[in-house]
Amino acid sequence: MSFQAYLDNIEDKTGLTPRQFIELAEARGFVSPTVKAGPVLEWLKEDYGLGRGHGMALVHVFKNGAKISDKHVGSGTAHHDDSDTLWLEGKNNRPS
């Protein structure tokens, strides 16, 4: 599954866009390059029922923003992403 697909899947499960999760995480002090995954994962599991994989995708966004490694960009593998920049505004708002 691509990184963007993880974020889209989180939106399907919770009804919240990645941008909305960033706002919620900011209110808890979780948006920082030094944030620890443990407390974030506990919060996401308890409040939203998200497992470790989906939670870690959000932890990455909270720590690093929308940029991801270009390792899988255009790779054609199962983890293929089309861009090194994630769309955080909601899958239904993504430009074509």
Residue pairs with C-beta under 8 A, 6 or more apart in sequence:
1 9
1 78
1 79
2 72
2 79
2 80
2 81
3 57
3 60
3 68
3 72
3 79
3 81
3 86
4 81
4 82
4 86
4 87
6 53
6 54
6 57
7 18
7 57
7 58
7 61
7 86
7 87
7 88
7 91
8 91
9 54
10 16
10 18
10 21
10 50
10 54
10 57
10 58
11 17
11 18
11 90
11 91
13 48
13 49
13 50
13 54
14 48
14 49
14 50
16 24
16 48
17 88
17 89
17 90
17 91
17 93
18 58
18 61
18 86
18 87
18 88
18 89
18 90
19 88
19 89
19 90
21 58
21 61
21 62
22 31
22 61
22 62
22 88
25 31
25 40
25 58
25 62
28 43
30 39
30 40
30 43
30 62
31 62
32 62
32 63
33 63
33 64
34 63
35 59
35 62
35 63
37 55
37 56
37 59
40 55
40 58
40 59
40 62
41 52
41 55
41 56
41 59
44 50
44 54
44 55
44 58
45 51
45 55
50 58
60 68
61 86
61 88
66 85
66 86
66 87
66 88
67 84
67 85
67 86
68 81
68 84
68 85
68 86
69 84
70 84
72 79
72 80
72 81
73 80
73 81
73 82
73 83
73 84
74 80
74 82
87 93
87 94
